[in-house]
Amino acid sequence: MSEVRGIVRIGDTDLEGSKAVAYALARIKGIGLSSAFAICRRLGIDPFAPLGSLSEEQVSKLDWAVRNLHEIAPAWFLNRRRDPFSGRDLHLIGSDLILAAKNDIDLMKKLRSWKGMRHAAGLKVRGQRTVTTGRFGPTAGVTKKKEGAGGGGKQ
């Protein structure tokens, strides 16, 4: 058996060679455990074998599969379906995923949609309550009214 490599580079990410293949692949941004196990199953690679013990050919197959998951997986499995710019089903990883999310938020701000306005103001976007959570800045503390300062009490 060949020596186990300490670091393996897949999808522009350095991965630990001592970890199991599926768990090492899950360290790539955009690839979760489900995707990692599906890739291993599709390529016929043992998901629990150490990543560093794989041959160069297997590593290159893994790299290709991670970069081209949209070609081997069904559309419902992908993380960017019907991309607004290309119209294709894609699966983005790493810096491409981060950049696409940033571009989506910038587009919402430019269109001045409700979500874009919430992003621009730094408020919660997905309908969460904001009365008691998400406080920051000078309004972070809760202040009680002084006892004699307001009308409305018993006289």
BAFIVEX-45029 format. One record per residue (C-alpha): residue in three letters; x negated, y negated, z. Coordinates in pm, whole numbers, plus 50000, padded with zeros to 5 digits. Example, Ala and Ser with C-alpha at 12.3 -4.5 7.8 and 13.67 -1.06 7.14 Angstrom:
BEGIN
ALA	48770	50450	50780
SER	48633	50106	50714
//
This chain:
BEGIN
MET	50000	50000	50000
SER	49871	49655	49913
GLU	49795	49385	50165
VAL	50080	49161	50281
ARG	50040	48801	50162
GLY	50095	48534	50425
ILE	50268	48277	50202
VAL	50471	48335	49886
ARG	50590	48047	49667
ILE	50941	48088	49525
GLY	51162	47808	49396
ASP	50904	47537	49477
THR	50916	47641	49844
ASP	50646	47813	50049
LEU	50797	48114	50227
GLU	50656	48333	50505
GLY	50532	48664	50369
SER	50593	48846	50697
LYS	50970	48781	50690
ALA	51221	49012	50523
VAL	51294	48915	50162
ALA	51657	48809	50220
TYR	51579	48602	50530
ALA	51279	48438	50364
LEU	51488	48346	50056
ALA	51751	48192	50285
ARG	51489	47933	50387
ILE	51519	47776	50040
LYS	51762	47482	50045
GLY	52068	47586	49845
ILE	52019	47962	49900
GLY	52202	48109	50197
LEU	52206	48463	50334
SER	52491	48569	50105
SER	52307	48441	49798
ALA	51980	48600	49913
PHE	52139	48942	49965
ALA	52322	48914	49631
ILE	51995	48831	49449
CYS	51817	49126	49613
ARG	52104	49360	49528
ARG	52113	49237	49168
LEU	51737	49284	49119
GLY	51718	49616	49305
ILE	51479	49482	49571
ASP	51503	49598	49933
PRO	51629	49290	50123
PHE	51460	49405	50445
ALA	51111	49465	50300
PRO	50848	49204	50390
LEU	50831	48937	50122
GLY	50451	48943	50116
SER	50442	49313	50026
LEU	50624	49264	49692
SER	50433	49290	49366
GLU	50368	48985	49147
GLU	50626	49111	48899
GLN	50894	49135	49170
VAL	50804	48788	49301
SER	50832	48640	48952
LYS	51173	48812	48908
LEU	51287	48664	49240
ASP	51164	48320	49136
TRP	51352	48344	48806
ALA	51670	48464	48980
VAL	51660	48185	49239
ARG	51613	47919	48970
ASN	51874	48069	48734
LEU	52140	48197	48974
HIS	52406	48038	48753
GLU	52318	48293	48482
ILE	52348	48606	48697
ALA	52627	48513	48940
PRO	52996	48444	48879
ALA	53111	48081	48872
TRP	53287	48100	49210
PHE	52953	48186	49375
LEU	52773	47869	49264
ASN	52725	47548	49462
ARG	52789	47298	49179
ARG	53078	47399	48958
ARG	53176	47179	48663
ASP	52892	46933	48708
PRO	53039	46587	48630
PHE	52750	46493	48401
SER	52691	46813	48203
GLY	53025	46990	48255
ARG	52844	47320	48322
ASP	52851	47549	48626
LEU	52516	47515	48806
HIS	52346	47635	49120
LEU	52102	47373	49247
ILE	51818	47437	49490
GLY	51563	47229	49677
SER	51509	46868	49578
ASP	51755	46897	49286
LEU	52035	46968	49536
ILE	51939	46673	49757
LEU	51915	46439	49459
ALA	52252	46553	49318
ALA	52424	46491	49653
LYS	52267	46143	49674
ASN	52375	46064	49318
ASP	52732	46179	49394
ILE	52750	45949	49697
ASP	52605	45658	49497
LEU	52866	45716	49224
MET	53146	45711	49484
LYS	53009	45382	49619
LYS	52987	45235	49269
LEU	53345	45337	49188
ARG	53450	45193	49525
SER	53655	45501	49609
TRP	53779	45556	49963
LYS	53501	45805	50037
GLY	53247	45570	49882
MET	53361	45282	50101
ARG	53339	45502	50413
HIS	52987	45612	50312
ALA	52884	45251	50252
ALA	53018	45142	50592
GLY	52849	45433	50770
LEU	53179	45569	50899
LYS	53310	45924	50905
VAL	53428	46036	50563
ARG	53626	46357	50606
GLY	53920	46243	50816
GLN	53768	46289	51161
ARG	53881	46079	51451
THR	53668	45775	51522
VAL	53824	45640	51842
THR	53598	45833	52080
THR	53329	45998	51866
GLY	53062	45877	51629
ARG	52986	45567	51833
PHE	52660	45386	51773
GLY	52523	45037	51803
PRO	52645	44777	52052
THR	52992	44934	52089
ALA	52854	45264	52221
GLY	52974	45227	52580
VAL	53327	45240	52713
THR	53421	44936	52917
LYS	53718	44920	53150
LYS	53931	44612	53174
LYS	53899	44415	53494
GLU	54184	44481	53731
GLY	54326	44131	53751
ALA	54256	44029	53393
GLY	54551	44121	53181
GLY	54920	44092	53201
GLY	55144	44391	53204
GLY	55094	44526	53557
LYS	55353	44543	53836
GLN	55425	44209	53997
//
